[in-house]
């Protein structure tokens, strides 16, 4: 996901901060597995919102851009020590 943000491929509405249709299509191409509701892009819709809420990306001119925190996390994979994979440290 952070790679797509760094490439400038994720766009969201300036006011709503919700992903646009092109972003949903782009994420649908990279997300594997089925969604909770067939025919609904729940995961593709949620990822841009999660990245913004987690402080890894912010909206700038309609595109998501990596924050300093997001840039530190990419391209390095998550580690057990970071707590992202469920490890306590």
C-alpha positions as CSV (number, residue, x, y, z in Angstrom):
1,X,0.0,0.0,0.0
2,X,2.8,2.4,0.9
3,X,4.3,1.8,-2.5
4,X,1.1,2.9,-4.2
5,X,1.1,6.0,-2.1
6,X,4.7,6.8,-2.9
7,X,3.9,6.3,-6.6
8,X,1.1,8.8,-6.4
9,X,-1.6,6.2,-7.5
10,X,-4.0,6.7,-4.6
11,X,-6.5,9.7,-4.9
12,X,-9.1,10.8,-2.5
13,X,-11.7,13.5,-2.3
14,X,-10.3,16.8,-0.8
15,X,-13.4,17.3,1.4
16,X,-14.5,13.7,2.2
17,X,-11.0,12.1,2.2
18,X,-12.7,9.0,0.7
19,X,-11.0,7.1,-2.1
20,X,-12.1,7.8,-5.7
21,X,-13.2,5.2,-8.2
22,X,-9.8,5.0,-9.9
23,X,-8.2,4.3,-6.5
24,X,-10.7,1.5,-5.8
25,X,-9.8,-0.1,-9.1
26,X,-6.0,0.3,-8.5
27,X,-6.3,-1.3,-5.0
28,X,-8.7,-4.0,-6.3
29,X,-5.9,-5.1,-8.7
30,X,-3.3,-5.6,-5.9
31,X,-5.5,-6.9,-3.1
32,X,-5.8,-10.7,-3.1
33,X,-8.6,-12.8,-1.8
34,X,-12.3,-12.1,-1.6
35,X,-14.0,-9.3,0.2
36,X,-16.6,-9.6,3.0
37,X,-19.4,-8.7,0.6
38,X,-19.3,-9.9,-2.9
39,X,-19.3,-7.1,-5.4
40,X,-18.3,-4.5,-2.8
41,X,-14.8,-3.1,-2.5
42,X,-14.8,-2.9,1.3
43,X,-11.1,-3.5,1.7
44,X,-10.1,-1.2,-1.2
45,X,-12.3,1.5,0.3
46,X,-10.8,1.0,3.8
47,X,-7.1,1.0,3.1
48,X,-6.7,4.7,2.1
49,X,-8.7,5.7,5.2
50,X,-6.6,3.5,7.4
51,X,-3.4,4.9,6.0
52,X,-4.6,8.5,6.8
53,X,-5.9,7.6,10.2
54,X,-2.6,5.8,11.1
55,X,-0.6,8.9,10.1
56,X,1.2,7.0,7.3
57,X,-0.3,9.1,4.5
58,X,-1.9,12.5,4.2
59,X,-4.0,14.1,1.5
60,X,-2.3,16.8,-0.6
61,X,-4.0,18.1,-3.7
62,X,-6.3,15.1,-4.0
63,X,-3.5,12.5,-3.8
64,X,-2.2,10.6,-0.8
65,X,1.4,11.3,0.0
66,X,3.6,9.6,2.5
67,X,4.1,11.4,5.8
68,X,7.5,11.3,7.5
69,X,6.1,8.3,9.6
70,X,5.0,6.5,6.4
71,X,8.3,7.2,4.7
72,X,10.1,5.6,7.6
73,X,8.0,2.4,7.2
74,X,8.5,2.1,3.5
75,X,10.2,0.1,1.9
76,X,11.1,-1.7,5.1
77,X,8.8,-4.6,5.9
78,X,7.0,-4.6,9.2
79,X,8.8,-6.4,12.0
80,X,7.7,-8.3,15.1
81,X,9.4,-5.6,17.2
82,X,7.3,-2.8,15.7
83,X,4.1,-4.3,17.1
84,X,2.5,-4.3,13.7
85,X,2.6,-8.1,13.4
86,X,1.1,-8.6,16.8
87,X,4.3,-9.0,18.7
88,X,4.7,-7.2,22.0
89,X,8.3,-6.5,21.4
